[in-house]
Amino acid sequence: MASFTGSSIKNVYKDILHTSNSNTGINTSIKQITCGDGDTTSLYLSNQNAKVQPASDSTTNTVIYDADGNALFTVDSTNDLVKAGIGQHTLNTQYATFGMTSTYSSMSANTHYSIASTLTISNTTPLAIGTGTNPDTSLTVATTAHEVIGCYWFVPDNITIDRVVWLSAADTATGDTTRAHLMSYDIDTGNGSTGGDLSNGTVLADGADVTNAGYEQAYYQQMTIQSANVNAGKVVLFTFRSDSVNSDYSINATVKYHLR
């Protein structure tokens, strides 16, 4: 281990860490720790608190390792993330799910339907939301308020979408070409005649069409994230579309996200 023993101050002063505090030492005022020649560090100390603030951002601003060298806790100041564990997952990772069973047979071909925002809402009717390539970017509730609520995932805080996967299965031997989207919208929360109406729709994630051959197998797809950030107060919908009605479908979708 390095030591100052037998060394003159002139030969080691650059390696000595200290606070520039007029020789009063550590007190209640937080001070940056510097080395003997005045170069600064990212560490600040007082007798009450400590702070780490780098001169520039890094994906490994602060890292705590185990004895084997595995990162267990990482502060990523470039992306404003904190990661933990052997897998280095974002610390506040959460999951949302959408799903329905094949008991619904009222879907029309080439129409996007919003799927219930939780598998526990088994009696939520899929909500039609457009017939274009993508779902419509707006929705007027009109007489369907009782149907839309079970499909809305209201987001109370700013989040970032990290991953979206979905599974589908047909209930007959003949399937269809299917498609899914994850969408976000502004929602009217004014409790007036337009309460619940959606606008400014944005595609958060989508994927290539899936050719379903029927009930002999299930189909899995990891979607491509197109717009990851969703601001607080938005509504998120997961939608499903088939090009014909040879089958009814069961849907199971999972959204991985973190608060930001």
C-alpha positions in Angstrom: 0.0 0.0 0.0 1.3 3.5 -0.9 2.5 5.5 2.1 3.8 9.0 2.7 6.4 7.7 5.2 9.8 9.2 4.6 8.6 11.5 1.8 8.9 15.3 1.7 5.6 17.3 1.4 6.8 18.7 -2.0 6.9 15.1 -3.3 3.4 14.1 -2.2 1.3 17.2 -1.8 -0.6 16.6 -5.1 -1.8 13.3 -3.7 -3.3 14.7 -0.5 -7.0 15.3 -0.5 -8.3 18.3 1.5 -10.9 21.1 1.8 -10.1 24.7 1.0 -11.6 26.1 4.2 -9.0 28.5 5.7 -7.7 25.7 8.0 -11.0 25.4 9.8 -11.5 21.8 8.7 -14.9 20.2 8.1 -17.9 22.0 9.3 -21.6 22.4 8.4 -20.8 24.1 5.1 -20.4 21.5 2.4 -17.0 21.9 0.5 -15.6 20.3 -2.5 -12.7 17.9 -1.9 -9.6 18.9 -3.8 -6.0 17.6 -4.1 -2.9 19.5 -3.0 -2.4 21.3 -6.3 -6.0 22.6 -6.5 -7.5 20.0 -8.9 -11.1 19.2 -8.0 -12.8 15.9 -7.3 -16.5 15.0 -7.7 -16.8 14.6 -3.9 -18.2 17.3 -1.5 -18.3 16.9 2.3 -19.5 18.6 5.4 -20.0 17.2 8.9 -23.7 16.7 8.0 -23.9 15.5 4.5 -22.0 14.3 1.4 -22.5 15.0 -2.3 -21.2 13.5 -5.5 -21.3 15.8 -8.5 -19.1 15.1 -11.5 -17.6 17.7 -13.8 -19.3 16.0 -16.7 -22.0 13.3 -17.0 -21.2 9.6 -17.4 -23.1 6.4 -17.7 -21.0 5.1 -14.8 -21.0 8.3 -12.6 -21.1 6.2 -9.4 -20.7 2.4 -9.3 -20.7 -0.1 -6.4 -19.3 -3.5 -7.1 -19.2 -6.9 -5.4 -15.9 -8.6 -4.6 -16.1 -10.4 -8.0 -16.2 -7.1 -9.9 -20.0 -7.2 -10.8 -21.7 -3.9 -10.8 -24.5 -3.9 -8.2 -25.5 -0.2 -8.1 -24.9 2.3 -10.9 -25.7 5.9 -11.2 -26.0 6.9 -14.9 -26.0 10.7 -14.9 -25.9 10.8 -18.8 -29.4 9.2 -19.0 -30.5 10.2 -15.5 -31.0 6.6 -14.4 -30.2 4.5 -11.4 -29.6 0.8 -12.0 -29.3 -2.0 -9.5 -28.6 -5.8 -9.2 -26.6 -8.2 -11.3 -28.9 -7.6 -14.2 -28.5 -3.8 -13.9 -32.2 -3.0 -14.3 -33.5 0.5 -13.9 -34.2 0.8 -10.2 -37.9 1.8 -10.5 -38.9 -0.6 -13.3 -42.5 -1.5 -13.3 -44.9 -3.5 -15.5 -48.4 -2.9 -17.0 -50.5 -5.6 -18.6 -53.3 -5.7 -21.1 -55.4 -8.7 -22.1 -58.6 -10.3 -23.2 -59.9 -13.8 -23.9 -61.5 -15.2 -27.1 -65.0 -14.9 -25.7 -65.5 -11.7 -27.6 -66.7 -12.3 -31.2 -68.0 -8.8 -32.1 -64.7 -7.6 -33.7 -64.8 -6.4 -37.3 -62.1 -6.9 -39.9 -59.4 -4.2 -40.4 -60.5 -2.4 -37.3 -58.2 -1.4 -34.4 -59.6 -2.4 -30.9 -58.3 -1.2 -27.6 -57.7 -4.1 -25.2 -58.6 -4.0 -21.5 -55.8 -2.5 -19.4 -55.7 -5.3 -16.9 -56.4 -9.0 -17.2 -58.8 -8.8 -14.2 -61.3 -6.7 -16.2 -62.8 -9.8 -17.9 -66.0 -8.1 -19.0 -64.5 -5.1 -20.8 -65.6 -4.9 -24.4 -62.8 -4.1 -26.9 -63.2 -0.5 -28.0 -63.0 0.2 -31.8 -60.6 3.0 -32.6 -60.1 3.3 -36.3 -59.5 1.4 -39.5 -56.3 2.9 -40.9 -52.8 1.6 -40.9 -52.5 2.9 -37.3 -55.2 3.5 -34.7 -57.0 6.9 -34.8 -55.2 9.7 -33.0 -58.4 10.9 -31.3 -61.6 9.4 -29.8 -64.9 10.9 -28.9 -66.5 9.0 -26.1 -70.1 9.7 -27.1 -72.2 6.8 -25.7 -69.3 4.5 -24.9 -68.0 5.8 -21.6 -68.7 2.5 -19.8 -66.6 0.7 -22.4 -63.6 3.0 -22.7 -62.7 3.1 -19.0 -61.6 -0.5 -18.8 -59.3 0.1 -21.8 -57.6 3.2 -20.4 -54.3 3.1 -18.6 -54.1 6.5 -17.0 -50.4 7.4 -16.3 -50.1 9.7 -13.2 -46.3 10.3 -13.5 -43.7 10.8 -16.3 -42.6 7.4 -17.5 -40.3 5.8 -20.1 -41.3 2.7 -22.0 -38.5 0.1 -22.0 -40.0 -2.9 -23.7 -43.4 -4.1 -25.0 -44.2 -7.8 -25.8 -47.4 -9.4 -26.6 -48.8 -12.9 -27.2 -51.9 -13.9 -29.3 -53.8 -17.0 -30.0 -56.7 -17.8 -32.3 -59.7 -20.0 -31.4 -60.1 -21.8 -34.7 -58.0 -23.7 -37.2 -57.9 -20.7 -39.5 -56.2 -17.5 -38.4 -55.7 -14.0 -39.8 -53.0 -11.4 -40.3 -52.9 -9.4 -37.1 -51.3 -6.2 -35.9 -50.8 -4.4 -32.5 -49.9 -0.9 -31.3 -49.2 0.8 -28.0 -50.6 4.3 -28.2 -50.6 7.4 -25.9 -53.2 10.2 -25.9 -54.2 13.4 -24.1 -57.4 12.9 -22.2 -60.1 15.4 -21.3 -60.4 15.3 -17.5 -62.8 18.2 -17.2 -65.8 16.1 -16.1 -67.9 17.9 -18.7 -69.7 16.6 -21.8 -66.3 15.8 -23.4 -64.9 14.0 -20.3 -62.8 11.0 -21.4 -62.3 12.2 -25.0 -58.8 11.4 -26.4 -56.6 13.5 -28.7 -53.0 13.9 -29.9 -52.5 10.2 -30.3 -48.9 9.0 -30.6 -47.6 5.5 -31.6 -45.4 4.4 -28.6 -44.6 0.9 -30.0 -45.6 -1.3 -33.0 -44.4 -4.2 -35.0 -44.6 -6.1 -38.2 -47.9 -7.8 -39.1 -48.2 -11.3 -37.6 -49.6 -14.1 -39.8 -51.6 -16.3 -37.5 -52.2 -19.8 -38.9 -54.8 -20.8 -36.3 -55.2 -22.3 -32.9 -52.4 -24.9 -33.3 -49.9 -22.4 -31.8 -49.6 -19.1 -30.0 -47.6 -16.1 -31.4 -45.1 -13.9 -29.6 -43.7 -10.5 -30.7 -41.4 -7.9 -29.1 -42.6 -4.6 -30.5 -40.4 -1.8 -31.7 -40.5 1.3 -29.5 -41.2 4.4 -31.6 -41.6 7.0 -28.8 -40.5 6.0 -25.4 -41.4 8.9 -23.1 -45.0 9.4 -21.9 -45.8 12.4 -19.8 -47.9 12.4 -16.7 -51.7 12.8 -17.3 -51.7 10.8 -20.6 -53.7 7.7 -21.3 -52.1 4.6 -22.9 -54.0 2.1 -25.0 -52.9 -1.3 -26.3 -54.7 -2.0 -29.6 -55.2 -5.1 -31.8 -56.4 -5.5 -35.4 -57.0 -8.5 -37.7 -57.5 -8.3 -41.4 -60.4 -10.7 -41.4 -62.6 -12.5 -38.8 -61.7 -16.2 -39.3 -61.0 -16.4 -35.5 -61.6 -14.8 -32.2 -58.4 -14.0 -30.3 -56.9 -14.1 -26.8 -54.4 -11.3 -26.2 -51.8 -11.0 -23.5 -49.5 -7.9 -23.6 -46.9 -6.7 -21.1 -45.3 -3.2 -21.0 -42.1 -2.7 -19.1 -41.5 0.9 -18.0 -39.8 3.1 -15.4 -40.5 6.4 -13.8 -38.5 9.4 -14.9 
